[in-house]
Amino acid sequence: MQPKYYSCQDIASMTGKKLKTVWNWCNSGKLRASRPGGRDYLIAEADFLEFMQSDNRRKPEKKSS
């Protein structure tokens, strides 16, 4: 099974934070992310969940499809 990845916009929506805040987390290294094309960040689901737990944040609610 392939790992799931999120965009910064996805993370912003799940956490209720602004997109700029998520970019700042990525830029500072607080939220582990990769930039495969050199432009947009991709955040692995495992890294996002680790970030949420380590920062004493609530787990995101699942979006209903």
C-alpha positions as CSV (number, residue, x, y, z in Angstrom):
1,M,0.0,0.0,0.0
2,Q,1.3,3.4,-1.0
3,P,1.7,6.1,1.7
4,K,-0.9,8.9,1.6
5,Y,0.3,12.5,1.1
6,Y,-1.4,15.8,1.8
7,S,-0.9,19.3,0.4
8,C,-0.5,22.3,2.6
9,Q,-4.1,23.3,1.7
10,D,-5.3,19.9,2.9
11,I,-3.5,20.3,6.2
12,A,-4.8,23.9,6.6
13,S,-8.4,22.6,6.0
14,M,-8.0,19.7,8.5
15,T,-6.4,21.8,11.2
16,G,-8.5,25.0,10.7
17,K,-5.3,27.0,10.3
18,K,-4.4,29.4,7.5
19,L,-2.4,28.2,4.6
20,K,0.5,30.6,5.5
21,T,0.7,29.0,9.0
22,V,1.1,25.5,7.4
23,W,3.8,26.9,5.1
24,N,5.6,28.3,8.1
25,W,5.5,25.0,9.9
26,C,7.0,23.4,6.8
27,N,9.6,26.1,6.3
28,S,10.7,25.9,9.9
29,G,11.0,22.1,9.9
30,K,8.3,21.8,12.6
31,L,6.2,19.8,10.1
32,R,8.2,17.4,8.1
33,A,7.5,17.9,4.4
34,S,9.1,17.3,1.0
35,R,9.2,19.4,-2.2
36,P,9.3,16.9,-5.0
37,G,9.0,19.5,-7.8
38,G,10.8,22.2,-5.9
39,R,7.7,24.2,-5.5
40,D,4.8,22.8,-3.4
41,Y,5.2,20.9,-0.2
42,L,3.8,17.3,0.2
43,I,3.3,16.0,3.7
44,A,3.2,12.3,4.4
45,E,0.2,11.2,6.5
46,A,2.5,9.6,9.1
47,D,4.5,12.8,9.4
48,F,1.3,14.8,9.8
49,L,0.0,12.5,12.5
50,E,3.3,12.6,14.3
51,F,3.3,16.4,14.2
52,M,-0.2,16.5,15.6
53,Q,0.7,14.2,18.5
54,S,4.1,15.8,19.3
55,D,2.6,19.3,19.4
56,N,-0.3,18.2,21.7
57,R,-2.8,19.0,19.0
58,R,-6.1,17.3,18.5
59,K,-6.2,14.7,15.8
60,P,-8.0,16.0,12.7
61,E,-11.6,14.9,12.1
62,K,-12.0,12.8,9.0
63,K,-13.8,14.5,6.1
64,S,-17.0,12.9,5.1
65,S,-16.9,11.9,1.4
